[in-house]
Amino acid sequence: RPPRSTLFPYTPLFRSNFPVALDKKLAARASDVNEVTMNKTMLKFASQFLDSKDKNDAQAQRLIQNLNAIYVRSYEFSEPGQYAPEDLKAIRQQFLGPDWNPMVKVRSKKGEGDTDVYVKMVGNEVKGMFVLDAEPKELDMVYISGSIRPEDLKQLSGNFGIPNINLRKGTTKESK
């Protein structure tokens, strides 16, 4: 079991990229690591592979135009207990600032997994979104920087390394 509160020391989260210390510590414990980092240039490039004649792909292309970056981190562990509840608490605390608002909170009483969705509000606009999905042997984090509506997450779900996210049930499945 990892030591308490050393996995996620407080740092202003996601100013320009995903925190390196967090990645290294989780990756060291994980049996499989998937990382996707796409800045605005890479998003524009990747959107060229979407079919603009397909309704869903065309909608995803429109959404991407308003985004600055997408960061996805997925860690699979060979056994439960590779991250502690205190680690999840430290992640969540980073989203208690004045701009960040919790939108979805799903907790499994059976210990099967938790899901959190936070939105960054600037004025009346959503300028960022963070999704944390924690299961006993998997930890997924998605940070989207830029203008996005919560319902738009479904359009991006399963693309660009973003896991398929079902906010109603708080579950994720493999991405395309």
C-alpha positions in Angstrom: 0.0 0.0 0.0 1.4 3.4 -0.9 2.3 5.8 1.9 -0.4 8.3 2.9 -0.6 11.7 1.2 2.8 11.4 -0.6 1.4 10.2 -3.9 -0.4 13.5 -4.6 1.3 16.5 -3.0 -0.7 19.7 -3.5 0.2 21.5 -6.7 -2.0 23.8 -8.8 -3.4 21.1 -11.1 -3.4 21.3 -14.9 -2.0 24.8 -15.5 -0.5 23.7 -18.8 -0.2 20.0 -18.6 -0.7 16.9 -16.4 1.4 16.9 -13.2 4.5 14.9 -13.9 5.1 13.7 -10.3 1.6 12.2 -10.2 2.2 10.4 -13.4 5.5 8.9 -12.3 4.3 7.7 -9.0 1.2 6.0 -10.4 3.0 4.6 -13.4 5.6 3.0 -11.0 2.8 1.0 -9.4 0.7 0.2 -12.4 1.0 -2.9 -14.5 -0.3 -1.0 -17.6 -0.2 2.7 -18.3 -2.0 4.6 -21.1 -1.2 8.3 -21.5 -2.7 10.6 -24.1 -1.7 14.2 -24.3 -3.1 16.3 -27.1 -2.6 20.0 -27.4 -4.6 22.2 -29.7 -2.3 21.4 -32.7 -2.6 17.7 -32.1 -6.4 17.9 -31.7 -6.7 19.7 -35.0 -4.5 17.0 -36.6 -6.4 14.1 -35.1 -9.8 15.6 -36.0 -8.8 15.2 -39.7 -9.2 11.5 -39.3 -12.8 11.9 -38.3 -15.4 11.5 -41.1 -17.1 14.9 -41.5 -20.0 13.1 -43.4 -20.7 11.0 -40.3 -23.0 12.9 -37.9 -21.2 11.9 -34.7 -17.7 12.5 -36.2 -18.8 15.9 -37.5 -20.2 16.9 -34.1 -16.9 15.8 -32.5 -14.9 17.9 -35.0 -17.0 21.0 -34.0 -16.4 20.3 -30.3 -12.6 20.0 -30.8 -12.5 23.5 -32.3 -13.2 25.0 -28.9 -10.7 22.8 -27.0 -7.2 23.7 -25.9 -6.1 20.3 -24.9 -7.1 16.8 -23.8 -5.1 14.8 -21.2 -6.0 11.2 -20.4 -4.2 9.0 -17.9 -5.3 5.4 -17.3 -3.5 3.1 -14.9 -4.3 -0.5 -14.5 -3.0 -2.4 -11.5 -2.3 -6.1 -11.0 -4.1 -6.1 -7.6 -6.3 -3.7 -5.6 -4.8 -1.4 -3.1 -2.1 0.2 -5.3 -3.5 3.6 -4.5 -5.1 4.7 -1.2 -8.4 6.5 -0.5 -6.2 9.4 0.7 -4.7 9.7 -2.8 -8.2 10.1 -4.3 -9.1 12.6 -1.6 -5.9 14.6 -2.5 -6.9 14.6 -6.2 -10.5 15.8 -5.4 -9.2 18.5 -3.1 -7.4 20.1 -6.0 -10.8 20.8 -7.5 -12.2 22.7 -4.6 -11.0 26.1 -5.8 -13.3 29.0 -6.7 -13.5 28.1 -10.4 -14.1 24.3 -10.1 -17.5 22.9 -9.2 -18.3 19.2 -8.6 -21.0 18.1 -11.0 -21.3 14.3 -10.6 -20.3 12.2 -7.6 -20.9 8.4 -7.7 -19.9 6.2 -4.8 -20.1 2.4 -4.8 -21.0 1.1 -1.4 -19.6 -2.3 -2.5 -16.2 -0.8 -3.2 -16.6 -1.4 -7.0 -15.7 2.1 -8.0 -16.2 5.9 -7.7 -16.7 8.5 -10.3 -16.3 12.3 -10.0 -16.9 15.0 -12.6 -15.8 18.6 -12.0 -16.3 21.6 -14.2 -14.3 24.8 -14.4 -16.7 27.7 -14.6 -15.4 31.1 -15.8 -18.4 33.5 -15.7 -21.3 31.5 -17.1 -19.1 29.3 -19.3 -17.6 25.9 -18.8 -13.9 26.2 -19.6 -12.7 22.9 -18.4 -13.7 19.5 -17.2 -12.1 16.8 -15.1 -13.3 13.2 -14.8 -11.9 10.8 -12.2 -13.0 7.2 -12.3 -11.5 4.9 -9.7 -12.0 1.2 -9.6 -10.2 -1.3 -7.4 -7.6 -2.2 -10.1 -7.9 0.8 -12.4 -7.6 4.6 -12.1 -8.7 6.8 -15.0 -8.4 10.6 -15.2 -9.5 12.8 -18.1 -8.9 16.6 -18.2 -10.3 18.6 -21.0 -9.2 22.2 -21.3 -11.4 24.6 -23.2 -15.0 25.4 -23.8 -17.2 22.3 -23.4 -20.6 21.5 -22.2 -21.1 18.4 -19.9 -23.3 16.8 -22.5 -20.5 17.1 -25.1 -18.4 14.7 -23.1 -20.6 11.9 -24.5 -19.5 12.9 -28.1 -15.8 12.8 -27.1 -16.2 9.6 -25.1 -14.5 6.7 -26.8 -12.3 9.0 -29.0 -8.8 10.5 -28.5 -8.0 8.1 -25.7 -11.0 9.2 -23.6 -12.7 6.1 -22.1 -16.3 5.5 -22.9 -17.9 7.3 -19.9 -21.4 6.5 -18.7 -22.1 9.3 -16.2 -25.5 7.8 -15.2 -23.8 4.6 -13.9 -20.4 6.1 -13.2 -18.7 3.4 -15.3 -16.1 3.5 -18.1 -15.2 1.0 -20.8 -12.4 0.8 -23.2 -11.9 3.6 -25.7 -11.5 3.3 -29.5 
